[in-house]
């Protein structure tokens, strides 16, 4: 058997296995995994136990960083298997480390290996430095917030309480019921000093009634989302702009009370930092709430969604950086895709190239990119006149193959460079 034939055989076997897995997932009604996050109520003993566990895990992470750098200098492999063996030796050498649970320490090695693998993959792919994920760095005690991950053998739910390995018992504020038994849980501390637990469960599709309608969605800054339906546009609420004055006052208070290097922070500085964190958290929750409500409305009223696969990172270097950040386009897009998959809707991501230059009616493309100040699209071929973002939303439908037959009206004798991509 030749090498090409063997390769084709292996690929066919792999595809068959993937198809079987896909059928099993469809029959079981699952669609990947989902996270369910709950607030925690901690006693003083539980809080001290979590912080002690985090100190051990942070030490393990820093040891992994040091070992990885030394292995790189010596041109040796440093994978999770080797780090697991080293962890066994570290626990035997340090009694205080062995006094903690082994599960979160093993999981933080997994987190380290995942972070390091991503960085090495970006280096191998020769991505630009600004797009690369950096190599794992040391976690400082005053800067790194606690985050502990437990696999299934490291926790259990009993009488509505969360029991972690090491005898730590936490009270969970059950705002909603878990749909299935969780496979893992992450316990973490946020910027406000609140403890949360995030369970990972198998997600189930909750289908909605079919409507027979389709929609095209274009992302922007003047409006966060412009759709082919006027009733489903997402208006820019400007939550960050409304909170900017209050946030600036807290930041000035922090600047005046900033401690000198090597000195502890004063009570006034900690209070101002907490108030700034509360302002940031309120704006983030407002954006998240608006995006979820809009996504639920869009998914409920349409069967197929043609969504622009837009990455707004480049806007951070333009004059619209502040307004683009306030729009939270990335969060709105992620919420829409998640909501659509949850309810079994068809999501088709469309490449954003030339979507503002193509005509949704005839498919002609302008010779030059339109400036952002020009908000009306005028087709020089068919004479179509429409708002720029509305035309782009209709282009999403055409590119996704959702427009009626003949809607693009591209003549076969037209040069290829003038047709829609």
C-alpha positions in Angstrom: 0.0 0.0 0.0 1.4 3.4 -1.0 1.8 6.3 1.3 -1.1 8.3 -0.3 -3.4 5.3 -0.1 -2.6 4.7 3.5 -3.2 8.4 4.3 -6.6 8.3 2.5 -7.5 5.2 4.4 -6.7 6.8 7.7 -8.7 9.9 6.8 -11.7 7.9 5.8 -11.6 6.0 9.1 -11.3 9.2 11.0 -14.2 10.8 9.2 -16.3 7.7 9.9 -15.5 8.0 13.6 -16.4 11.7 13.6 -19.6 10.9 11.8 -20.5 8.3 14.4 -19.7 10.8 17.2 -21.8 13.5 15.5 -24.8 11.1 15.2 -24.4 10.1 18.9 -24.4 13.7 20.0 -27.5 14.5 17.8 -29.4 11.5 19.1 -28.5 12.4 22.7 -29.8 15.9 22.3 -26.5 17.5 23.4 -24.7 20.4 21.7 -21.3 20.7 23.4 -21.0 22.1 26.9 -22.4 25.1 28.7 -21.4 26.9 31.9 -23.8 27.7 34.8 -22.4 30.3 37.2 -23.6 30.9 40.7 -22.7 33.2 43.6 -21.1 31.6 46.7 -21.6 32.4 50.4 -18.5 31.6 52.3 -17.7 31.3 56.0 -14.4 32.5 57.3 -13.1 29.0 57.5 -14.1 28.2 53.9 -12.6 31.5 52.6 -9.3 30.8 54.4 -9.3 27.3 53.0 -9.8 28.5 49.4 -7.0 31.1 49.8 -4.7 28.5 51.1 -5.4 26.2 48.2 -4.8 29.1 45.8 -1.4 29.8 47.4 -0.4 26.2 46.8 -1.7 26.2 43.2 0.0 29.5 42.5 3.2 28.1 43.7 2.8 25.1 41.4 2.1 27.4 38.4 5.2 29.4 39.1 7.2 26.2 39.4 5.9 25.1 36.0 6.9 28.5 34.5 10.4 28.1 35.9 10.7 24.5 34.8 9.4 25.4 31.3 12.0 28.1 30.9 14.8 25.9 32.1 13.7 23.2 29.7 13.6 25.6 26.8 17.2 26.7 27.6 18.3 23.1 27.7 16.3 22.2 24.6 14.2 19.6 26.5 10.5 18.7 26.3 8.3 20.0 29.0 4.8 18.6 28.6 2.0 18.0 31.2 3.2 14.3 31.7 6.6 15.5 32.9 5.1 18.2 35.1 2.8 15.7 36.7 5.8 13.6 37.7 7.5 16.7 39.1 4.3 17.5 41.0 4.6 14.1 42.8 8.1 15.0 43.8 7.2 18.5 44.9 4.4 17.1 47.1 6.8 14.6 48.7 9.4 17.2 49.3 7.1 19.9 50.7 4.8 18.9 53.5 2.7 22.1 53.3 2.1 21.4 49.6 1.0 17.8 50.3 -1.4 19.2 52.9 -3.6 20.5 50.0 -5.8 18.6 47.6 -4.1 17.2 44.6 -6.9 17.8 42.1 -6.7 21.6 41.8 -2.9 21.3 41.6 -3.2 18.8 38.7 -5.7 21.0 37.0 -3.6 24.1 37.2 -0.9 22.1 35.4 -3.4 21.3 32.7 -4.2 25.1 32.5 -0.5 25.8 32.2 0.0 23.3 29.5 -3.0 24.6 27.5 -1.6 28.2 27.7 1.9 27.1 26.7 0.6 25.0 23.8 -1.4 28.0 22.4 1.7 30.2 22.6 3.9 27.7 20.8 1.2 27.2 18.2 1.1 30.9 17.4 4.9 31.0 17.2 5.0 28.1 14.8 2.3 29.7 12.7 4.4 32.9 12.6 1.6 35.1 13.6 2.3 38.8 14.2 3.5 39.6 17.7 0.4 41.6 18.4 -1.8 38.6 17.7 0.2 36.0 19.5 -0.7 34.5 22.9 2.2 35.2 25.2 4.1 32.5 27.0 2.8 31.8 30.6 4.3 34.2 33.2 4.7 34.1 36.9 1.6 34.8 39.0 2.2 37.5 41.6 0.5 37.2 44.9 -1.0 40.8 44.9 -2.1 40.7 41.2 -3.4 37.2 40.4 -6.9 36.5 41.5 -7.7 33.1 42.9 -9.1 30.6 40.4 -9.4 26.9 41.3 -10.5 24.2 38.9 -11.9 20.8 40.2 -12.6 17.7 38.0 -15.5 15.3 38.9 -13.4 13.4 41.5 -12.6 16.6 43.3 -16.1 17.9 44.3 -19.6 16.7 45.0 -23.0 18.3 45.6 -24.8 17.3 48.7 -27.9 18.9 50.3 -27.5 21.9 48.0 -24.0 22.6 49.1 -20.7 22.3 47.2 -18.1 20.0 48.9 -14.6 20.4 47.5 -11.6 18.2 48.0 -9.8 19.1 51.2 -12.9 19.4 53.3 -14.0 22.8 52.0 -17.8 23.3 52.1 -19.4 26.2 50.2 -23.0 27.5 50.2 -24.3 28.0 46.7 -26.9 30.6 45.8 -29.0 28.5 43.5 -30.6 31.1 41.2 -31.6 28.3 38.8 -31.4 24.5 38.6 -28.6 22.6 36.9 -30.0 20.8 33.8 -27.6 17.8 34.3 -24.8 16.5 36.5 -21.7 18.8 36.2 -18.4 17.4 34.9 -16.2 20.0 36.5 -16.4 23.2 38.5 -14.2 26.3 38.7 -14.3 28.4 41.9 -12.9 32.0 41.4 -12.8 35.4 43.0 -13.9 38.5 40.9 -12.6 42.1 41.1 -15.2 43.0 43.7 -14.2 40.3 46.1 -17.2 38.1 45.4 -16.7 34.3 45.1 -18.4 32.4 42.3 -18.6 28.8 41.1 -19.0 27.9 37.4 -20.2 24.4 36.6 -19.7 22.7 33.2 -22.6 20.6 32.1 -23.6 19.0 28.8 -25.7 21.5 26.8 -29.1 20.3 25.5 -30.8 21.8 22.4 -34.1 23.5 23.3 -35.8 23.8 19.8 -38.2 26.7 19.1 -41.1 26.6 16.7 -40.2 27.1 13.1 -41.0 30.5 11.6 -39.8 30.2 8.0 -38.0 33.5 8.2 -34.4 34.4 7.6 -32.4 37.5 8.7 -29.1 39.1 7.7 -27.1 40.9 10.4 -24.3 43.5 9.9 -22.2 44.9 12.7 -21.4 48.5 13.1 -20.7 51.4 15.4 -23.5 53.9 14.9 -25.8 50.9 15.6 -24.4 47.8 17.2 -26.3 45.6 14.8 -28.2 46.4 11.6 -30.5 43.7 10.2 -32.7 43.2 7.2 -35.7 43.6 9.6 -36.2 47.1 11.0 -37.8 45.6 14.2 -34.6 43.7 15.1 -31.9 46.4 14.9 -29.7 46.7 18.1 -29.4 50.4 19.0 -26.2 51.7 20.6 -27.2 52.3 24.2 -24.0 54.0 25.2 -23.8 52.5 28.7 -20.1 53.2 28.9 -20.5 56.9 27.9 -23.1 57.4 30.6 -20.8 55.9 33.3 -17.7 57.7 32.1 -17.9 60.7 34.4 -18.5 58.6 37.5 -15.7 56.2 36.5 -13.3 59.1 35.9 -13.9 60.4 39.4 -13.0 57.1 40.9 -9.9 56.8 38.8 -8.8 60.3 39.9 -9.3 59.2 43.5 -7.1 56.2 42.9 -4.4 58.3 41.3 -4.3 60.7 44.2 -4.1 57.9 46.8 -1.8 55.5 44.9 0.6 53.9 47.3 4.4 54.2 46.8 6.3 51.1 45.7 6.8 48.7 48.6 4.0 50.3 50.8 0.6 48.9 51.4 -2.5 50.5 49.9 -4.5 52.8 52.1 -8.1 52.3 52.9 -9.1 55.2 50.7 -7.3 53.7 47.7 -8.9 50.3 48.2 -12.3 52.0 48.5 -11.8 53.9 45.3 -10.6 50.8 43.5 -13.6 48.9 44.6 -15.9 51.7 43.4 -14.2 51.7 40.0 -14.6 48.0 39.8 -18.3 48.3 40.6 -18.8 50.8 37.9 -17.0 48.6 35.3 -19.1 45.6 36.4 -22.4 47.5 36.1 -21.6 48.6 32.6 -20.6 45.1 31.6 -23.8 43.6 32.9 -25.9 46.2 31.2 -24.2 45.4 27.9 -24.6 41.7 28.5 -28.3 42.0 29.4 -29.1 44.1 26.4 -27.3 41.7 24.1 -29.0 38.6 25.5 -32.5 40.1 25.2 -31.8 41.2 21.6 -30.3 37.8 20.7 -33.3 36.0 22.2 -35.7 38.1 20.1 -33.8 37.5 16.9 -33.5 33.8 17.5 -37.1 33.4 18.4 -38.4 35.1 15.3 -36.0 33.6 12.7 -34.9 30.1 11.6 -31.7 31.0 9.8 -29.3 33.8 10.7 -26.6 35.1 8.2 -24.2 36.9 10.6 -21.1 38.9 9.6 -18.0 37.2 10.9 -16.6 40.5 12.1 -13.6 40.9 14.4 -13.6 44.4 15.8 -10.1 44.3 17.3 -8.7 46.6 14.6 -11.1 49.4 15.7 -9.0 49.8 18.9 -6.4 51.8 16.9 -8.9 54.1 15.3 -10.7 57.3 16.4 -13.8 55.1 17.1 -12.0 53.0 19.7 -14.0 54.2 22.7 -17.3 54.0 21.0 -16.5 50.6 19.5 -15.5 49.3 22.9 -18.7 50.7 24.4 -20.7 48.9 21.7 -19.2 45.5 22.7 -19.7 44.0 19.2 -17.7 40.9 20.1 -19.8 40.1 23.1 -23.0 40.7 21.2 -21.9 38.4 18.4 -20.8 35.6 20.8 -24.2 35.9 22.7 -26.1 35.7 19.4 -24.3 32.6 18.2 -24.6 30.9 21.6 -28.3 31.6 21.8 -28.9 30.4 18.3 -27.1 27.1 18.9 -28.9 26.6 22.2 -32.3 26.8 20.4 -31.2 24.8 17.3 -31.2 27.7 14.8 -29.0 27.7 11.7 -26.2 30.2 12.0 -24.1 31.1 8.9 -21.0 33.2 9.4 -20.2 35.4 6.4 -16.7 36.7 5.6 -16.8 40.5 6.0 -14.6 41.3 3.0 -16.2 43.8 0.6 -19.6 43.6 2.2 -19.9 47.4 2.2 -18.8 47.6 -1.5 -21.2 45.1 -3.0 -24.7 45.9 -4.1 -27.3 43.5 -2.6 -29.6 43.9 -5.7 -27.4 43.4 -8.7 -24.1 42.2 -7.1 -21.9 44.9 -8.6 -18.9 46.1 -6.6 -17.7 49.7 -6.3 -14.2 50.4 -7.5 -13.2 52.1 -4.2 -14.0 51.5 -0.6 -16.6 53.8 0.8 -15.5 56.2 3.5 -17.2 55.8 6.9 -18.7 59.3 6.6 -20.7 58.1 3.6 -23.8 56.4 5.1 -25.8 55.9 1.9 -25.0 53.3 -0.6 -25.6 54.2 -4.3 -25.1 51.5 -7.0 -23.8 53.0 -10.2 -24.9 49.9 -12.1 -28.6 49.4 -11.2 -29.2 52.7 -9.4 -30.2 51.1 -6.1 -30.2 53.6 -3.2 -30.3 52.4 0.4 -28.7 53.0 3.8 -25.2 51.6 3.8 -25.7 49.2 6.7 -29.0 47.9 5.4 -27.4 47.1 2.1 -24.6 45.2 3.9 -27.2 43.2 5.9 -28.9 42.2 2.6 -25.4 41.2 1.2 -25.1 38.8 4.1 -28.3 37.0 3.0 -27.0 36.8 -0.6 -23.6 35.4 0.4 -25.2 32.9 2.8 -27.4 31.6 0.0 -30.6 32.7 1.7 -31.9 35.2 -0.9 -34.5 34.1 -3.3 -33.3 32.7 -6.7 -32.3 35.5 -9.0 -32.2 38.1 -6.3 -28.6 39.0 -7.0 -29.3 39.5 -10.8 -25.6 39.1 -11.7 -25.4 38.9 -15.5 -23.1 36.2 -16.9 -21.4 38.6 -19.3 -20.3 40.9 -16.4 -16.6 40.9 -15.7 -15.6 38.6 -12.8 -14.1 41.5 -10.8 -17.4 43.3 -10.6 -19.4 40.4 -9.2 -20.1 39.8 -5.5 -17.6 37.4 -3.8 
